[in-house]
Amino acid sequence: MTSLVVIPARLQSSRLPQKLLLAETGKPLIQHTYEAACMARGTDGVIVATDHDSICQAVHTFGGEAVMTSETCASGTDRVAEVARSRPDVDIFINVQGDEPEISAEAIETVRHLLEANPDVSMATLATPIRCLEKLRDPACVKVVRAENGRALYFSRSPIPHVRDGFEEQLAAEPPVFFQHLGIYAYRRDFLLKLATAPPSPLEQLEKLEQLRVLEMGETILVGSIAEPSIGIDTPSDYAAFVRKMSNC
């Protein structure tokens, strides 16, 4: 099966303006993410889908592939779908967020393999165990509950599953009880095009989580597990920590 990594890259960011073009490491942030994605084996390419010419030019400058997408795209999924409409030759599209410069090859390979190995599933994503009570209670940390076969039951910003007798002693449980959802997705092309035209669903609007639209459509999301999440760059302090880490490499 053919697969393509697509990095949706929007110029504006409320907490860290134009973060994908920040280059205190000597490379723009989008280049770090692009190069990390290129380390994954088994895919047929990496492309940046952006809403702004400055990002497109930056990608072309370091030798990467980029395409312009509509400024009206409401989400990264919509940008990936716009690429998919022009690429009928690709079976699987992998959505990697542009602000994750340390995305692992393992994560990309794992989420792709989930679709390759499960032909009845249209979409896959990843999760990692939660071992910290503060993270479990943080609404910015999206949680997912899976069935025994790995299929997503629900996503929420609230701590799920609810433990009636207290969360603390369950944080160290094996197998893990709590999982953080990671923002990497793999879609079959036909399903991605269908998803992009579906209206926002009620639960999606309540939780502000797009993946709930898929569950409310009656579709399956297969959730794989990896040991460690990559760290996204959302704030100035996140970027400063990344710059320090790169300077020590």
C-alpha positions as CSV (number, residue, x, y, z in Angstrom):
1,M,0.0,0.0,0.0
2,T,1.2,3.5,-0.7
3,S,1.4,6.0,2.1
4,L,2.2,9.7,2.3
5,V,3.1,11.8,5.4
6,V,1.3,15.2,5.3
7,I,2.4,17.9,7.7
8,P,-0.4,20.6,7.9
9,A,1.3,23.9,8.6
10,R,-0.7,27.0,9.5
11,L,1.3,30.2,9.8
12,Q,-0.5,31.9,12.6
13,S,-0.4,30.6,16.2
14,S,-2.1,32.4,19.1
15,R,0.4,31.4,21.8
16,L,3.6,31.5,19.7
17,P,3.2,33.7,16.6
18,Q,4.6,32.2,13.4
19,K,6.3,29.4,15.4
20,L,6.9,27.1,12.4
21,L,9.3,29.7,11.0
22,L,11.3,30.3,14.2
23,A,14.9,29.4,13.5
24,E,17.1,29.9,16.6
25,T,18.5,26.4,16.1
26,G,19.7,27.4,12.7
27,K,16.7,25.7,11.0
28,P,13.1,26.7,11.0
29,L,10.9,24.6,13.2
30,I,9.0,23.1,10.3
31,Q,12.3,21.8,8.9
32,H,13.0,19.9,12.1
33,T,9.5,18.3,11.9
34,Y,10.0,17.5,8.2
35,E,13.4,15.9,8.7
36,A,12.1,13.8,11.6
37,A,9.2,12.6,9.5
38,C,11.6,11.6,6.7
39,M,13.3,9.2,9.1
40,A,10.3,6.9,9.0
41,R,10.7,3.8,6.9
42,G,8.1,2.4,4.5
43,T,6.3,5.6,3.5
44,D,6.3,7.1,0.0
45,G,7.2,10.7,0.8
46,V,6.6,13.7,3.1
47,I,4.8,16.9,2.1
48,V,4.0,20.1,3.9
49,A,0.4,21.4,3.3
50,T,0.4,25.1,4.3
51,D,-1.8,28.2,4.1
52,H,1.0,30.7,3.6
53,D,3.6,31.4,1.0
54,S,6.3,32.1,3.6
55,I,6.1,28.5,4.9
56,C,6.0,27.1,1.4
57,Q,9.2,29.1,0.5
58,A,10.9,28.0,3.7
59,V,10.3,24.3,2.9
60,H,11.5,24.7,-0.7
61,T,14.6,26.5,0.6
62,F,15.7,23.4,2.6
63,G,14.8,21.1,-0.3
64,G,11.5,19.8,1.0
65,E,8.2,19.4,-0.8
66,A,5.3,21.8,0.0
67,V,1.9,22.7,-1.5
68,M,-0.4,25.6,-0.9
69,T,-3.8,24.8,0.6
70,S,-6.8,27.0,1.1
71,E,-6.7,29.7,3.8
72,T,-10.3,28.6,4.8
73,C,-9.3,25.1,6.0
74,A,-10.8,24.8,9.4
75,S,-8.3,22.1,10.7
76,G,-5.2,20.1,9.9
77,T,-7.5,17.3,8.8
78,D,-9.0,19.6,6.1
79,R,-5.5,20.4,4.8
80,V,-4.6,16.7,4.6
81,A,-7.9,16.0,2.8
82,E,-7.1,18.8,0.3
83,V,-3.9,17.0,-0.5
84,A,-5.7,13.7,-0.7
85,R,-8.1,15.0,-3.3
86,S,-5.2,15.5,-5.7
87,R,-3.4,12.2,-4.9
88,P,-5.6,9.3,-5.9
89,D,-2.4,7.3,-6.2
90,V,-2.0,7.2,-2.4
91,D,-3.8,4.7,-0.2
92,I,-2.9,6.0,3.3
93,F,-2.4,9.5,4.5
94,I,-0.5,10.1,7.8
95,N,-1.2,13.4,9.5
96,V,1.8,14.7,11.5
97,Q,1.5,18.0,13.3
98,G,4.0,20.7,12.2
99,D,5.0,21.7,15.7
100,E,6.3,18.3,16.7
101,P,10.0,18.5,15.7
102,E,10.9,15.4,17.7
103,I,8.2,13.1,16.2
104,S,9.6,9.6,16.2
105,A,10.0,7.3,13.2
106,E,8.5,4.6,15.4
107,A,5.3,6.6,15.8
108,I,4.8,7.1,12.1
109,E,5.6,3.5,11.3
110,T,3.3,2.2,14.0
111,V,0.3,4.2,13.0
112,R,0.8,3.3,9.3
113,H,1.2,-0.4,10.2
114,L,-2.1,-0.4,12.1
115,L,-4.0,0.4,8.9
116,E,-2.0,-2.0,6.8
117,A,-2.6,-4.8,9.2
118,N,-6.3,-4.1,9.7
119,P,-8.0,-3.7,6.4
120,D,-11.5,-3.3,8.0
121,V,-10.3,-0.1,9.8
122,S,-10.4,3.3,8.2
123,M,-8.5,5.4,10.7
124,A,-5.7,4.9,13.3
125,T,-4.0,6.9,16.0
126,L,-1.7,6.5,18.9
127,A,-1.7,6.8,22.7
128,T,0.8,6.6,25.5
129,P,0.3,5.7,29.2
130,I,-0.4,8.4,31.8
131,R,1.5,8.0,35.0
132,C,1.1,11.5,36.5
133,L,-2.1,12.7,38.3
134,E,-1.5,16.3,37.2
135,K,-1.5,15.3,33.5
136,L,-4.5,13.1,34.1
137,R,-6.5,16.1,35.4
138,D,-5.2,18.5,32.8
139,P,-7.9,19.3,30.2
140,A,-5.2,20.1,27.7
141,C,-4.1,16.5,27.9
142,V,-6.7,14.5,25.8
143,K,-7.4,11.1,27.2
144,V,-8.7,8.0,25.4
145,V,-10.3,4.8,26.5
146,R,-9.7,1.7,24.4
147,A,-11.5,-1.7,24.1
148,E,-9.4,-4.8,24.5
149,N,-9.0,-5.0,20.7
150,G,-7.5,-1.5,20.6
151,R,-10.5,0.3,19.2
152,A,-11.3,3.7,20.7
153,L,-14.4,3.8,23.0
154,Y,-14.2,7.5,23.8
155,F,-11.9,10.6,23.9
156,S,-12.2,13.3,26.5
157,R,-10.5,16.2,28.2
158,S,-11.7,14.8,31.5
159,P,-10.0,12.0,33.4
160,I,-11.4,8.7,31.9
161,P,-12.1,6.1,32.8
162,H,-13.5,7.5,36.1
163,V,-12.1,5.5,39.1
164,R,-14.8,5.6,41.8
165,D,-12.4,4.6,44.6
166,G,-9.6,7.1,43.7
167,F,-7.2,7.6,40.8
168,E,-3.8,7.6,42.6
169,E,-3.2,3.9,43.1
170,Q,-4.3,3.2,39.5
171,L,-1.6,5.4,37.9
172,A,1.1,2.7,38.3
173,A,-1.1,-0.2,37.3
174,E,0.0,-2.7,34.7
175,P,-1.4,-2.9,32.1
176,P,-1.9,0.9,32.2
177,V,-5.4,2.2,33.0
178,F,-5.0,5.8,31.6
179,F,-3.8,6.8,28.2
180,Q,-3.0,10.2,26.6
181,H,-4.1,10.5,23.1
182,L,-1.3,11.6,20.7
183,G,-2.2,13.9,17.8
184,I,-1.0,11.7,14.9
185,Y,-3.5,10.0,12.6
186,A,-3.5,7.6,9.6
187,Y,-6.5,7.6,7.3
188,R,-7.5,5.6,4.3
189,R,-8.0,8.0,1.4
190,D,-11.7,7.4,0.8
191,F,-12.5,7.8,4.5
192,L,-10.5,11.0,4.9
193,L,-12.4,12.6,2.0
194,K,-15.7,11.5,3.7
195,L,-14.6,12.8,7.1
196,A,-13.7,16.2,5.7
197,T,-17.2,16.8,4.3
198,A,-19.0,15.6,7.4
199,P,-20.4,18.4,9.7
200,P,-19.1,18.8,13.3
201,S,-20.9,16.4,15.6
202,P,-22.6,17.2,19.0
203,L,-19.9,15.6,21.2
204,E,-17.1,17.1,19.0
205,Q,-18.6,20.5,19.7
206,L,-18.9,19.9,23.4
207,E,-15.3,18.6,24.0
208,K,-13.7,20.5,21.0
209,L,-12.2,17.2,19.9
210,E,-12.5,16.4,16.2
211,Q,-11.9,12.7,16.6
212,L,-15.3,12.3,18.3
213,R,-16.9,13.1,15.0
214,V,-15.5,9.8,13.7
215,L,-17.0,7.8,16.6
216,E,-20.4,9.6,16.2
217,M,-20.3,8.6,12.5
218,G,-20.2,5.0,13.7
219,E,-16.7,4.5,12.4
220,T,-13.8,2.8,14.1
221,I,-10.5,4.4,15.3
222,L,-7.8,1.9,16.1
223,V,-5.5,3.1,18.9
224,G,-1.9,1.8,19.1
225,S,0.4,2.4,22.1
226,I,3.9,3.7,22.2
227,A,6.1,4.2,25.3
228,E,6.9,8.0,25.0
229,P,5.1,10.9,23.4
230,S,6.9,13.5,21.3
231,I,6.8,17.0,22.8
232,G,4.9,19.6,20.8
233,I,5.9,23.3,20.7
234,D,3.0,25.4,21.9
235,T,4.5,28.2,23.9
236,P,7.7,30.4,24.0
237,S,9.0,28.3,26.9
238,D,8.5,25.1,24.9
239,Y,10.5,26.5,22.1
240,A,13.2,27.8,24.4
241,A,13.6,24.3,25.9
242,F,13.8,22.8,22.4
243,V,16.5,25.3,21.4
244,R,18.5,24.4,24.6
245,K,18.2,20.7,23.8
246,M,19.4,21.2,20.2
247,S,22.4,23.3,21.4
248,N,23.5,20.4,23.7
249,C,23.3,17.8,20.9
